[in-house]
Structure formats: structure tokens, C-alpha cells
Amino acid sequence: MVELSLLNPWWKGKEYIREDKHIKEFEEKKYKWVPKLLGELELIPNNVFTLRGPRQVGKTTFMKLLIKKLLEKNINEKSIFFWNCDELLDFRELSAILREYLEFSKINHVGKKYIFLDEISRIKNWQMSIKSLEDSGELADCGIFLTGSHTLDIKYGIERLPGRTGKIGKDLLLLPLTFSDYIRLIKPEIYEKIKKIKRLTVKELNDKINSIRPFDSELKVLFNQYLITGGFPLVINEFFTNKKIPEYIYELYLRWVIGDIVKWRKQEKILMQLMNSVIEKQASAISWDSLSKESEIKSHKTVSSYVEDLENMFVLLVLYFLEINKKIPDYNKNKKIYFSDPFIYHVFNRKIFFKENEINPSLIESIVISNLSRLTYENSFPNIYYWKNKKEVDCLLKIKNEIFPFEIKYQNKINKEDYKGLYHFNKGILVTKDTLTIGEKYSAIPAHLILGII
């Protein structure tokens, strides 16, 4: 029991949450990122919640802030149990730890309980422990919150618990900051004056753009910084504290991707061959077969498997061709592959091509598309696609069965030809570098402005 109490200092009193390592580190940061999800989430006993997202995005800190939030509600401190699963060997050890806490809670007459298990994906077949304890009734009146750095394992594990996650249990996402989040973190005084869109229409975007135009010069500077740091809180704080991103940070994120891929019995060499081709072909429509030839990987099935894993790890974002009439994707046609965050792009571009913080049109396109995709998430997956006939449209957002097109032209001059792909949809937004032209059906809006209002 002494060992359990070491990771649960609040059992001595609510105020001891301030001694927690992650809370201390959070308070010491120059920029303290508090996701909106923290204020929206309510943990209800008899439900299982999972939190997925890339490594070093702040999942453990989020968990500790959630515990702090519960303690501030005057919930019995002994009803909150936290455990880091890093050192547990198997699901049997997990069951033993949980039973030890449950016995402790019974002795202390604890009713509703809140169990937080961090890095659950470190334990092979972890879901067998939860299933066994749930089926035996030992987890009655327990709300369970799980996180893991290996997002694939969390995803597949929770799928093996059908009917045991409760009526309101959720699979939650914690992703890197969007540019709008970035503004809220670095310049909250500007963020508060920006009017966000409530629905996706040309008129709504035109109306809200007026609230952000006075901050054009400040947002250009912020956007250029975002292009380098991306949306990872650790990277952002290192950049603004040291005026640069230290070498160990690049290595940390590279090891995360390689480590997760290797854990799933895949090869580092093939990963790096694939990433080489993804960087060179980013934003281009390409088939699995042609990508396998580009990367000198023997099978298109191997390429598909690696990309699927990297997509589930939130490293890559894949856009499929959308059949306009049916409003469904065609998975057999060429795909467009993007990096989901600019810093991950820099990590691999630096490693493979020795390029330091290279900014190019395909990276801008990937940032715009990744940010836009956040508007479309449904059941933890984005509904964002591309379309091509005689002209191509870079991305189509599908929200409540409605399609809205965006074309990205991050260049110094814009002409009528750049709008042609949007004409098929009789509406749309041209995302530009500096050009701002407001129209009834079509508007051209700079990237740093439109990403600030979505």
C-alpha cells in the first residue's frame, strides 16, 4: 500500500496534488496549454474513457489536471487512483494492482471511484484485465480513464471491450494544437477578440474574417513560428524559451515514431524509405503501387500497412478521392498523403534530407488541410477528402452530409485560373499567402487568417 500512495500523494490531503511531478512541470512552463476538452469532460462511474493521441502531446499532464479538477470538486481524495503502467509486466500484474486499490477503497468506505491508468498500452493484452474485473463486478461504481502512447493498441484494445465501456464511455482524442489553439496559447489577448465561425459557409467566413483582419501582422509572425514548432506543447515551450528547438527534442519525436512502428513488428529501414517518398510526394495524388516503387518497397500492401499504422498514430493524414454523387470515398483511386503536424515533417526532413526547418508550398498545404480536418472529426476519424476531374480541388470537408471545398494556392499572385476547381461546387474558399478578396460565392483568404477563425 505504501507503493500505491507514492503515486497518489493527494491521499494525504487534496493540497498534495501540487507536489505531483507533472503538475509542478506544468506550472513551471512559460506557456501552459489547457485543452478545451478538460473543461468539457465529465467522468461518470461505470464508464470507460480512453484518451488517444501522439506521444509528448500532453496526455499524462491532461490526466493529472483532470485529477486536480476532481479534487477541487471536493471528491473524496481516496476515491481517485492513479497508476503508471510502464513497469507492469503483464495484465495479471495490472489486475493485482487494481484489486489492491479496490480493497483499500473498501476499507476506507469509498463509494464511487475514479481509476486513472497511464501508458496502458505498455501492457500486452491489458483489456483482459479490465474485462475480467468488469465481468466479476469488481469495477462496479468505477469510472476508468486510460491513456497510452501507442495509439493503435488503445484503439484495438477498446474494440475488444464491447458492451463494457458504459453508456457514455468515449474514445477521446488529444491532438497537437491547431493554429487557432496556438493563438489562444501564445496571444490570448488576440484570441479573445477573434470571432470564430459557427457554421461552414462562405458568408459566415466572410463575416468573421473582419474580426481578425486588424491582427494581420501579428498573426503572420505567429504563423511563421507555427510552421516551425507545430502544435506540440513541449516543442513550443522549448522554442520560445531557448529561441530554438534543441537537438534532443528532434531525437525524442523520431524515437517515438520508430519505437511504435518497431513494436508492431515493422522495420525501421522500410519506415525511413517510405518517409523519404512521402516527403517528396506530399500533396500529390499517388497510388500505393507507385509509392512502393518510389520508395523501393517490394509490395504495395506493405506500403498500405505502414501508412495505415502511421495514420492511426497521427503521424500522417491520408485524403481519399470523394465520389461526389454518392458522397463516399473511393479507396481504390489515388490518395494524397500529408504530415499531420509540421514539426513531425521537420523531424523526418531533417533526418533524411538534412534540411533544417524547410518551408515549402506542400508543407503549407499539409498544415491547412490538417487544421481544416479538425472541423470534420466523427467517431475519431476525419471526413476530409480531395476531388479531381479536369481540375483538382485540394480538399473537401464533409460535415453533416454537406460538402464544402477549399483550394490552396500559397503564392504571391492569384488569378482566375486558380478558382476553376471551385466552380464545380458553385462555392468555395481559395486559401492564399497574402491575397484577400471577399466574394458572395468565392473568397480568397490568407492561410494565417482563415486558420485563425475556424
C-alpha positions in Angstrom: 0.0 0.0 0.0 3.0 2.3 0.6 3.9 1.9 -3.1 0.4 2.9 -4.2 0.4 6.0 -2.1 3.6 7.2 -3.6 1.9 7.8 -6.9 -1.2 9.1 -5.2 0.1 11.9 -2.9 -3.4 13.5 -2.7 -4.4 10.6 -0.4 -2.6 12.6 2.3 -4.8 15.6 1.5 -6.1 17.4 -1.6 -3.4 20.1 -1.4 -0.7 17.5 -2.1 -1.7 17.4 -5.7 0.7 20.4 -6.0 3.6 18.0 -5.2 2.9 15.9 -8.3 5.8 15.9 -10.8 3.6 16.7 -13.8 1.6 19.4 -12.1 4.9 21.0 -11.0 6.3 20.9 -14.5 3.1 22.3 -15.9 3.1 25.2 -13.5 6.8 26.0 -14.4 6.1 26.2 -18.2 6.1 29.6 -19.9 3.1 28.6 -21.9 0.5 26.4 -20.1 -1.7 24.6 -22.6 -5.1 23.7 -21.2 -7.2 21.9 -23.8 -10.9 22.8 -24.0 -11.6 19.1 -23.5 -10.6 19.4 -19.9 -13.4 21.8 -19.2 -16.0 19.8 -21.2 -15.2 16.3 -19.9 -17.2 14.8 -17.0 -16.1 11.4 -15.7 -19.1 9.3 -14.7 -18.6 5.9 -12.8 -19.4 2.7 -14.7 -17.9 4.1 -17.9 -14.5 3.6 -19.6 -12.9 6.6 -21.2 -9.8 6.3 -23.4 -7.5 9.2 -24.5 -5.6 8.7 -27.7 -3.0 11.0 -29.3 0.6 11.1 -30.3 3.4 10.8 -27.8 4.5 14.0 -26.0 1.3 15.8 -26.8 0.5 16.1 -23.0 -1.8 13.1 -22.2 -0.3 12.4 -18.8 -0.4 16.1 -17.9 -4.0 16.2 -19.0 -4.8 13.2 -16.8 -3.2 15.0 -13.8 -5.1 18.2 -14.5 -8.3 16.1 -14.6 -7.5 14.6 -11.2 -6.8 18.2 -9.9 -10.2 19.2 -11.3 -11.9 16.3 -9.4 -10.1 17.2 -6.2 -11.3 20.8 -6.5 -14.9 19.5 -6.5 -14.3 18.1 -3.0 -14.5 14.5 -4.2 -13.0 12.0 -1.6 -9.3 12.0 -2.4 -9.1 8.3 -1.7 -11.6 7.7 -4.5 -9.0 8.8 -7.0 -6.4 6.2 -8.0 -3.6 6.8 -10.5 -1.1 4.3 -11.8 1.6 4.4 -14.4 1.7 1.1 -16.2 5.3 1.4 -17.5 6.8 -1.2 -15.1 4.0 -3.7 -15.1 4.9 -6.9 -16.8 1.5 -8.2 -17.9 -2.3 -7.9 -17.4 -2.1 -10.2 -14.4 0.0 -7.6 -12.5 -2.4 -4.9 -13.6 -5.3 -6.9 -12.1 -3.3 -7.4 -8.9 -2.6 -3.7 -8.5 -6.3 -2.8 -9.2 -7.5 -5.4 -6.7 -5.1 -3.9 -4.1 -6.6 -0.5 -4.6 -10.2 -1.8 -4.6 -9.5 -3.5 -1.3 -8.0 -0.2 0.1 -11.1 1.7 -1.1 -13.4 -0.8 0.6 -11.6 -0.4 3.9 -11.9 3.4 3.7 -15.6 3.2 2.8 -15.1 4.8 -0.6 -18.2 4.8 -2.9 -17.7 6.0 -6.4 -14.2 5.6 -7.6 -12.1 7.1 -10.4 -9.3 5.0 -11.8 -6.6 6.5 -14.0 -4.2 4.2 -15.8 -1.4 5.9 -17.7 0.5 4.2 -20.5 -1.9 1.2 -20.5 -0.6 0.2 -23.9 2.7 -0.9 -22.4 0.9 -3.9 -21.1 0.2 -6.7 -23.6 -3.5 -7.7 -23.6 -4.3 -5.1 -21.0 -8.0 -5.3 -22.0 -8.2 -8.8 -20.5 -7.6 -7.3 -17.0 -10.4 -4.7 -17.4 -12.7 -7.4 -19.0 -12.1 -9.8 -16.1 -12.7 -7.3 -13.3 -15.7 -5.8 -15.1 -17.3 -9.2 -15.6 -16.7 -10.2 -11.9 -18.4 -7.0 -10.8 -15.3 -5.7 -9.0 -15.3 -2.5 -11.1 -18.8 -1.5 -10.1 -19.1 2.2 -9.4 -15.7 2.8 -11.1 -15.0 5.4 -13.8 -12.0 4.3 -15.7 -9.7 6.6 -17.7 -7.0 5.1 -19.9 -4.2 6.7 -21.9 -1.4 5.3 -24.0 1.4 6.5 -26.2 0.8 3.6 -28.6 -2.5 4.8 -30.1 -3.0 1.7 -32.2 -3.0 -0.5 -29.1 -5.5 1.7 -27.3 -7.8 1.7 -30.3 -7.7 -2.0 -30.9 -7.9 -2.8 -27.2 -11.0 -0.8 -26.6 -12.6 -2.5 -29.6 -12.2 -5.8 -27.6 -14.4 -4.5 -24.8 -17.8 -4.3 -26.5 -20.6 -3.5 -24.1 -18.2 -2.9 -21.2 -17.4 0.7 -21.8 -20.7 2.0 -20.4 -23.4 4.1 -21.9 -21.4 7.3 -22.1 -17.8 6.0 -22.3 -15.8 7.7 -25.0 -12.7 7.3 -27.1 -11.2 10.8 -26.9 -8.5 12.5 -28.9 -5.8 14.8 -27.7 -4.0 16.2 -30.8 -1.3 18.8 -31.4 -2.5 22.4 -31.3 -4.2 23.9 -34.4 -3.1 27.4 -35.4 -6.2 28.7 -33.6 -5.1 26.9 -30.4 -1.6 28.3 -31.0 -3.1 31.9 -30.9 -5.0 31.1 -27.8 -1.8 29.8 -26.1 0.7 32.5 -27.2 -1.5 35.6 -27.7 -4.7 35.0 -25.6 -5.5 38.8 -25.8 -5.8 38.5 -29.6 -7.7 35.2 -29.5 -10.4 36.7 -27.3 -11.1 39.3 -29.9 -11.4 36.9 -32.8 -14.9 35.7 -33.7 -15.0 32.0 -34.5 -17.2 30.6 -37.3 -20.3 28.7 -36.1 -21.0 27.0 -39.5 -19.1 26.5 -42.6 -20.4 28.8 -45.3 -18.7 31.5 -47.5 -20.9 34.1 -45.9 -20.0 33.1 -42.4 -16.3 33.0 -43.2 -16.6 36.5 -44.9 -18.4 37.9 -41.8 -15.9 36.5 -39.3 -12.8 37.5 -41.2 -13.4 41.1 -40.3 -12.7 40.4 -36.6 -9.3 39.0 -37.4 -8.0 41.5 -40.0 -6.8 44.1 -37.5 -4.3 41.5 -36.2 -2.9 40.6 -39.6 0.8 41.5 -38.9 0.9 39.7 -35.5 -0.7 36.6 -36.9 1.8 36.4 -39.8 4.6 36.3 -37.3 2.8 33.7 -35.2 2.0 31.6 -38.3 5.7 31.6 -39.3 6.6 30.3 -35.8 3.8 27.7 -36.0 5.3 26.4 -39.3 8.5 25.6 -37.3 7.2 24.4 -33.9 3.9 22.7 -34.9 1.4 22.1 -32.2 3.3 20.1 -29.6 3.3 21.9 -26.2 6.8 20.6 -25.4 8.3 21.9 -28.6 6.5 25.2 -28.4 7.9 25.9 -24.9 11.4 24.8 -25.8 11.3 27.1 -28.9 10.1 30.2 -27.0 12.4 29.5 -24.0 15.6 28.8 -25.9 14.9 30.7 -29.2 15.5 27.4 -30.9 14.5 23.7 -30.8 17.2 21.6 -29.0 18.6 18.5 -30.7 17.2 16.1 -28.1 13.7 17.2 -29.0 14.0 16.1 -32.6 15.5 12.8 -31.4 12.7 12.3 -28.9 10.0 12.5 -31.5 11.9 10.5 -34.1 12.4 7.7 -31.5 8.6 7.8 -30.7 7.6 7.0 -34.3 10.3 4.4 -34.8 9.7 2.8 -31.4 5.9 2.4 -32.1 6.5 1.1 -35.6 9.0 -1.5 -34.4 6.7 -2.6 -31.6 4.2 -3.6 -34.2 6.8 -5.8 -35.8 7.7 -3.4 -38.6 11.1 -2.4 -39.8 12.8 1.0 -39.3 14.6 0.7 -42.7 11.3 0.4 -44.5 9.8 3.2 -42.5 12.6 5.6 -43.5 12.3 4.6 -47.1 8.6 5.3 -47.0 9.0 8.7 -45.3 11.6 9.7 -47.9 8.9 9.2 -50.6 6.1 10.7 -48.6 8.2 13.9 -48.1 8.9 14.1 -51.9 5.3 13.3 -52.9 3.5 15.2 -50.2 0.3 16.8 -51.6 0.5 14.8 -54.8 -2.1 12.2 -55.7 -0.4 8.8 -55.7 -1.3 5.1 -55.6 0.1 2.5 -53.1 1.7 0.8 -56.1 3.5 3.9 -57.4 4.5 4.8 -53.8 6.0 1.3 -53.3 8.1 1.8 -56.5 9.1 5.3 -55.5 10.3 4.1 -52.1 11.8 0.8 -53.4 9.5 -1.2 -51.1 8.6 -4.5 -52.8 4.9 -4.7 -52.1 2.1 -2.1 -52.3 0.4 -4.0 -49.4 3.5 -3.3 -47.2 3.2 0.5 -48.1 -0.6 0.4 -47.3 0.0 -1.3 -44.0 2.8 1.2 -42.9 0.7 4.2 -43.9 -2.3 2.9 -42.1 -0.3 2.5 -38.9 1.3 6.0 -39.3 -2.2 7.4 -39.8 -3.5 5.8 -36.7 -0.5 7.2 -34.8 -1.5 10.7 -36.0 1.8 11.0 -37.9 0.3 11.1 -41.3 -3.1 12.2 -42.7 -4.4 10.5 -45.8 -7.0 12.1 -48.1 -9.0 9.7 -50.3 -10.9 10.7 -53.5 -14.5 11.5 -52.9 -17.3 10.3 -55.2 -19.3 13.5 -55.4 -22.7 12.0 -56.3 -22.6 9.3 -53.6 -20.6 11.4 -51.1 -18.5 8.4 -50.2 -14.7 7.9 -50.6 -13.2 5.7 -53.4 -10.4 3.8 -51.6 -9.1 2.4 -54.9 -8.2 5.7 -56.5 -5.0 7.6 -55.8 -4.5 9.1 -52.3 -2.9 12.3 -51.1 -0.6 11.9 -48.1 0.2 14.7 -45.6 2.1 15.1 -42.4 -0.4 15.8 -39.6 1.8 18.3 -37.9 4.7 20.5 -39.3 7.1 19.6 -36.6 6.9 15.8 -37.4 7.6 16.8 -41.0 10.7 18.7 -39.9 11.9 15.7 -37.8 12.0 13.4 -40.8 13.0 16.0 -43.4 16.0 16.8 -41.1 16.9 13.2 -40.6 16.5 12.1 -44.2 17.4 15.2 -46.3 19.4 17.2 -43.7 17.2 20.2 -44.2 16.6 22.5 -41.3 13.0 23.8 -40.9 12.4 23.9 -44.6 9.2 25.7 -45.5 7.6 24.9 -48.9 4.2 25.0 -50.6 3.4 21.3 -49.9 4.1 21.9 -46.1 1.7 24.9 -46.1 -0.9 22.7 -47.9 -0.5 20.0 -45.3 -0.9 22.4 -42.4 -4.0 24.0 -43.9 -5.6 20.6 -44.6 -4.6 19.1 -41.2 -6.2 22.2 -39.4 -9.3 22.0 -41.6 -9.7 18.3 -40.8 -10.4 19.1 -37.2 -13.8 20.5 -38.2 -14.8 17.1 -39.5 -13.9 14.5 -36.9 -16.6 11.9 -36.4 -16.1 8.8 -34.4 -12.4 9.7 -34.1 -11.9 9.9 -37.8 -11.8 13.0 -40.1 -14.2 13.4 -43.0 -11.9 15.2 -45.4 -11.2 14.2 -49.0 -9.9 15.5 -52.3 -11.6 15.6 -55.8 -10.3 15.7 -59.3 -11.9 15.9 -62.7 -10.4 18.2 -65.3 -9.5 20.4 -62.4 -8.5 19.4 -58.9 -9.8 20.6 -55.5 -7.3 20.1 -52.7 -9.8 19.3 -50.0 -13.4 18.7 -49.5 -14.8 18.9 -46.0 -17.9 16.7 -45.4 -19.9 17.9 -42.4 -23.4 16.5 -41.8 -23.5 15.2 -45.4 -22.7 18.7 -46.8 -19.6 19.2 -48.9 -17.5 22.4 -48.7 -14.4 22.9 -51.0 -11.1 24.5 -50.3 -8.3 25.1 -52.8 -4.8 26.1 -51.5 -2.7 28.5 -53.6 0.1 29.7 -51.3 1.7 32.0 -53.8 2.4 35.7 -54.4 -0.1 36.2 -57.3 -3.6 34.9 -57.7 -5.5 34.7 -61.0 -8.9 33.5 -62.2 -7.5 30.1 -63.2 -6.8 29.3 -59.5 -10.6 29.4 -58.8 -11.6 26.9 -61.5 -11.8 23.8 -59.4 -14.2 25.5 -57.0 -16.6 26.4 -59.9 -17.9 22.8 -60.0 -19.3 23.2 -56.4 -20.7 26.7 -57.1 -18.9 27.9 -53.9 -15.6 27.7 -52.0 -12.6 29.2 -50.5 -9.2 29.9 -52.1 -6.6 29.7 -49.3 -3.8 32.2 -50.2 -0.5 33.6 -49.0 -1.5 37.3 -48.8 -4.4 37.9 -51.2 -7.7 38.7 -49.5 -10.8 39.0 -51.8 -14.3 38.7 -50.4 -17.0 37.4 -52.8 -20.5 36.1 -52.5 -19.8 32.6 -53.7 -16.0 32.5 -53.7 -13.5 34.2 -51.4 -9.7 34.3 -51.3 -8.4 34.4 -47.7 -4.8 34.2 -46.5 -3.9 31.0 -44.6 -2.9 32.8 -41.3 -6.3 34.5 -41.2 -8.7 31.6 -42.1 -7.0 29.1 -39.8 -7.4 31.7 -37.0 -11.2 31.8 -37.3 -12.0 28.0 -37.6 
